[in-house]
Amino acid sequence: MSATIHQLHNTPPIAGFIRVGHIDHKWIEERLSAGRMPYRRFVFDAAHVDKQRGLLGALKKAGHEVILDTNFAELCSVGRFNGAASVLPWANQDRPWQVEDLGGNRARFLASQMAEFAVERDVDAVLSPSQLIEVKGSGPSIDANLAEALRVALDASGGGGIALDYQVITTMNLLRDDEFRRDVAKICDQVDCENVWLRASGFDAQSTGAATKRFVENMAELHGAGKPFVGDMIGGLPAIGAAAAGAIGAICHGSGGRESFRIADYRKIPTGGGGGGKRRVFLAGLGRWVSEEQFEKIVGTKGAKSKLFCRDKGCCPQGRDDMIDEAKGHFLNQRNAQIRELSRIPEERRLDHFLAQQLGAASSLARTLSRLDYEDDKTAELVSNEKKRLFRMADSMRALGDNAIESRSLSPVFRGGGPNVAVIAGRS
Ligand SMILES: [Zn+2]
């Protein structure tokens, strides 16, 4: 009781979740021990968690919330089933799991393996095993059976205290379908889960205003279940806007981005190579990442520098250099600040605040930048397109109907060992 910090009635905080991924655990552990990690909720991939036990232990000790993703979607996809997740006890080594494999006994057996794994690693919550659902059909009900089997298995194997979150992984196209949404809404209501995670291919950090508006409208029809919704693998101003409009009560992404999910990437077998780890810089004022090369071209233009360098001394004491060398830290600090800013505003005023203050400031910065004289056409085009995207986003969000705005997702409850409130000491 004494650990609870009271929130104002109509200001349930927006929660922030971080996906640890497969390479960022050491970095997160260092930031944590330096007291420079602004988030308190972390999602581990089952495929990588055993190499990340140091971080897991440190997070548990600090009272943070630890969630396990069973990586079942990867094991159901032709492009990923024999990748990192193939080491998991519930992997099928020969081929991806298919709908017809996932009935009664098999569902119970896979669920018991996942439950044992989760209990042994002492996590606070598990994301239910989910397929990638791209077409209408039995997908949602099979996922619901798996979720129910996992709840039963957790209870039976000493994991009664581990929460279960239901997970839906789909596309924006399918989310637009009335019948699909009705099926999902029914299942969200029926399944014994705390939060619902939604990952939709086609809605991400670079989405347009029209896509953001559609996401908000579609999500509103899922709220009937009265559960908190977490937008997974999303980010940028579209995610902040969706949270401001009440479509979701939480945002989840990686520590260095991972603000998008493309279902097409799961369909194809990786060809190797690629990537290369090009350095990127987060432009907080525009809510987006650019390559280091783009960044240098923009800030090298007369008039741009003073508008883009991080002036938050607690975040980037060395300004430009820290934005580049500590790009992930800068990103998390600035995203956390955006989430906290919205969380302090009463729910019914969040959309107005987003439009006037957050999107308003980004649009006006983009307009100022678009008037500068760039040496190359590519940079001029990037800035001009960003300006158009942000102004159109404002128009689309202003056109949201009353039904979409009045329906609001609940906010997830904090499940770590610390105080039961999401906004504490400046953390999401
Ligand atoms: Zn910074």
Residues whose N, C-alpha, C, O or C-beta is under 5 A from the ligand:
A	BS01	ZN	C310 D312 C315 C316 H330
